[in-house]
């Protein structure tokens, strides 16, 4: 297996555009999967209701040797299979939750706060003291903290911090 690695340097805008496109594709794929699972789930529940309705009334036991024995056993087996297939409901619910999570991820990725922290001014945390780290966070987050939480600073730098 050969893998060609590109040594071209991409701009930040290109990288971000590619990430956004992949995320949009992911959201679309998750939504399509959720829709497909939802349709499958509806069909499974309908089949389960139909199969249970075909069972003999009152929980009638199988009459061994009677001409209806085969039909009765088949009806019980069908009802059992359709009940097991009802797990498609859980799959549909899971797919819908994943699609919703993908949409929220997109909203978070493209949010102003995330964008500010990621692109505008990369921070070199290794070289900062605790007080400097707090000051940088307050500078980056100040306007967003007020919008989100109603506070203007994350914390006040302490004088005793190294």
C-alpha positions as CSV (number, residue, x, y, z in Angstrom):
1,X,0.0,0.0,0.0
2,X,1.5,3.3,-1.1
3,X,0.6,6.6,0.5
4,X,1.6,9.9,-1.1
5,X,2.0,12.6,1.5
6,X,1.8,16.2,0.3
7,X,4.4,18.6,1.6
8,X,2.5,21.6,0.4
9,X,1.7,24.1,3.1
10,X,-2.0,25.1,3.2
11,X,-3.2,28.4,4.5
12,X,-5.3,28.5,7.6
13,X,-8.3,29.5,5.5
14,X,-7.9,26.4,3.3
15,X,-7.6,24.2,6.4
16,X,-10.7,25.7,8.0
17,X,-12.7,25.5,4.7
18,X,-11.8,21.8,4.4
19,X,-12.8,21.1,8.0
20,X,-16.1,23.0,7.6
21,X,-16.9,21.0,4.4
22,X,-16.1,17.7,6.1
23,X,-18.3,18.7,9.0
24,X,-21.2,19.6,6.7
25,X,-20.8,16.3,4.9
26,X,-20.8,14.5,8.3
27,X,-24.0,16.3,9.4
28,X,-25.8,15.4,6.1
29,X,-24.7,11.8,6.3
30,X,-25.9,11.5,9.9
31,X,-29.3,13.1,9.0
32,X,-29.7,10.7,6.1
33,X,-28.9,7.8,8.3
34,X,-31.3,8.9,10.9
35,X,-34.1,9.4,8.3
36,X,-33.4,5.9,6.9
37,X,-33.4,4.3,10.4
38,X,-36.6,6.1,11.3
39,X,-38.4,4.7,8.2
40,X,-37.0,1.2,9.0
41,X,-38.2,1.6,12.6
42,X,-41.7,2.5,11.5
43,X,-41.9,-0.5,9.3
44,X,-40.6,-2.8,12.0
45,X,-43.2,-1.6,14.6
46,X,-46.0,-2.0,12.0
47,X,-44.8,-5.6,11.3
48,X,-44.6,-6.3,15.0
49,X,-48.2,-5.1,15.6
50,X,-49.4,-7.2,12.6
51,X,-47.5,-10.4,13.8
52,X,-48.8,-10.1,17.4
53,X,-52.3,-9.6,16.1
54,X,-52.0,-12.9,14.2
55,X,-51.3,-14.9,17.4
56,X,-54.2,-17.0,18.7
57,X,-56.3,-15.1,21.1
58,X,-56.0,-15.6,24.8
59,X,-52.6,-17.2,24.7
60,X,-54.1,-20.4,23.5
61,X,-51.5,-23.2,23.8
62,X,-50.2,-25.1,20.8
63,X,-52.3,-28.2,20.1
64,X,-49.8,-30.9,19.3
65,X,-50.8,-33.0,16.3
66,X,-53.6,-30.7,15.3
67,X,-53.7,-29.4,11.7
68,X,-53.1,-25.8,13.1
69,X,-49.9,-26.7,15.0
70,X,-47.6,-25.6,12.2
71,X,-49.5,-22.3,11.7
72,X,-49.5,-21.6,15.4
73,X,-45.7,-22.3,15.8
74,X,-45.0,-20.1,12.8
75,X,-47.1,-17.3,14.2
76,X,-45.2,-17.4,17.5
77,X,-41.8,-17.5,15.7
78,X,-42.8,-14.5,13.5
79,X,-44.0,-12.5,16.6
80,X,-40.7,-13.3,18.4
81,X,-38.6,-12.3,15.4
82,X,-40.5,-9.0,15.0
83,X,-40.1,-8.2,18.7
84,X,-36.4,-8.8,18.4
85,X,-36.3,-6.5,15.3
86,X,-37.9,-3.8,17.4
87,X,-34.4,-2.9,18.5
88,X,-34.4,-0.8,15.3
89,X,-36.2,1.8,17.3
90,X,-33.1,2.1,19.5
91,X,-30.9,2.3,16.4
92,X,-33.1,5.1,15.0
93,X,-33.0,7.0,18.2
94,X,-29.2,6.6,18.4
95,X,-28.8,7.8,14.8
96,X,-31.0,10.9,15.5
97,X,-29.0,11.7,18.6
98,X,-25.7,11.4,16.6
99,X,-27.1,13.7,13.8
100,X,-28.1,16.2,16.4
101,X,-24.6,16.0,18.1
102,X,-23.0,16.5,14.7
103,X,-25.1,19.7,14.1
104,X,-24.2,21.0,17.6
105,X,-20.5,20.3,16.9
106,X,-20.7,22.4,13.8
107,X,-22.3,25.2,15.7
108,X,-19.6,25.0,18.3
109,X,-16.8,24.8,15.8
110,X,-18.0,27.9,14.0
111,X,-18.8,29.9,17.1
112,X,-17.0,33.1,17.7
113,X,-15.4,32.0,20.9
114,X,-13.9,28.9,19.4
115,X,-12.8,30.8,16.3
116,X,-11.1,33.4,18.5
117,X,-9.2,30.9,20.6
118,X,-8.1,28.8,17.6
119,X,-7.1,31.3,15.0
120,X,-6.8,34.9,16.0
121,X,-4.0,34.7,18.5
122,X,-2.4,31.3,19.2
123,X,-1.2,31.2,22.8
124,X,2.0,29.6,23.8
125,X,0.9,28.3,27.2
126,X,4.2,26.6,28.1
127,X,6.1,29.9,28.6
128,X,3.3,31.6,30.7
129,X,3.1,31.9,34.4
130,X,-0.3,31.3,36.1
131,X,-1.1,35.1,36.3
132,X,-0.1,35.6,32.7
133,X,-2.3,32.6,31.7
134,X,-5.3,34.2,33.5
135,X,-4.6,37.5,31.8
136,X,-4.5,35.9,28.4
137,X,-7.7,33.9,29.0
138,X,-9.5,37.1,30.2
139,X,-8.3,39.0,27.1
140,X,-9.5,36.2,24.8
141,X,-12.7,35.4,26.6
142,X,-13.7,38.7,28.0
143,X,-16.3,39.7,25.4
144,X,-17.7,36.1,25.2
145,X,-18.0,35.6,28.9
146,X,-20.3,38.6,29.3
147,X,-22.5,37.3,26.4
148,X,-22.6,33.7,27.7
149,X,-22.4,34.0,31.5
150,X,-22.9,37.7,32.4
151,X,-19.4,38.0,33.9
152,X,-16.6,40.1,32.5
153,X,-13.5,38.1,33.6
154,X,-12.8,34.5,34.1
155,X,-10.9,35.1,37.4
156,X,-8.8,37.8,38.9
157,X,-5.1,37.0,38.7
158,X,-3.7,36.7,42.2
159,X,-0.7,38.6,43.3
160,X,0.8,35.5,44.9
161,X,0.8,33.5,41.7
162,X,4.3,32.7,40.5
